[in-house]
Amino acid sequence: SNFSSALLPLLSGQDVALASYLTAARWVEAGLLAARPFDEAQLQQRRLQVLAGDGRVPSALVQQFTDALVAAIEQYGKRKVGRRKSRGAAQSAWP
């Protein structure tokens, strides 16, 4: 879903959701969710971009959002959880 950050707080019990680790990181670190990576080639093609018109100066609000996004990527984007495993690695079972 494109609205996974709105859906994640609604999860309970045995519910499952598909979301990027960046989206779910604060709930994972708070112990409210468990993140389990899986290997799916089609989902590895996704790229994150912030786009603006050529020559346009972003507003202060857009600049603050961009700065917050970059900070979140720097903090959570290089975590091992959620990274694709090599083909030879054994798949771990869910707890």
N, C-alpha and C positions, 0 to 999 in steps of 0.2 A: 504494500500500500504506500502511496505517497504521503499518507498521514500517519505513519507508524509512530511518530512521537506523540500523537494524540491518543493512539490505541494502547500503547505500552502501559500506561497507568491503570488501564482497565483489566489487564490480565490477572487471572487468579487460578489457583488449583493447578490443573493439568493443561491449561490453555497454552497455545504455541503461536508465535508470531514470527514473521520473516522481517528482519530489519538489519540495517548496517550496524556494526559495532559502535560507530561514532554516534548514531542516534540513541543507542541503548546504554552507552557507557556509564552515565551517572547512576542508572538504576542497577547495573551490574556491580559497580563499585560500592553501592550502598547495601548490597546483598539482597535486593528485592527481585532480581531476575538472574537466571543462569544463561550464559551465552555459549552456544555450541557451534563451532565452525563446520561447514560441510563443503565438499568439493563439487562445484558445478561450473563448468567452463563458461556458460552463457552469462552467469552472474559476475564473473571476473572481468567483464568487458566494460563495466560502468566507470565513468569518469565524472569528477566533480568540477564544475566551472562556475565562476561568477562572471556574468556578462554585463557590459555597459556599452552604450553607444559611443562611437568613435569621437574623440575630442570632448566628451562630456565630463564634467567634474562631478564626482558623487557628492550627494548631500551629506551632512554630518551623520545623519541616521544610517545611511547606507554604508558610510565608512566605518561606523561603530559595529554594524552587523558584520561587515567583511573582516574587521579585526577580531571579533569574537569567533567567527568561523575559522579563521586561520589559527587562533589560539587553541580551539578545540581539536583541530586536526593535528597540531603539534603535540598536544597532550595525549590524545587517544589514537591517532591515526597509525602509529607504528607499533601498536600492541601485538603480541603474538596471538591472542584470542581473536578469532575471526579471520586469520590469515589462511590461505589455501595450503593444505598439506601436500607434501610430495606424493607422487603416485605409489611409491613403495612403502609409505608409512602405514602402520596399522590404524584402523579407525577405532576410537574409544567408544565405549557404550555410554549411554546417558545414565546419570546417577539414579 
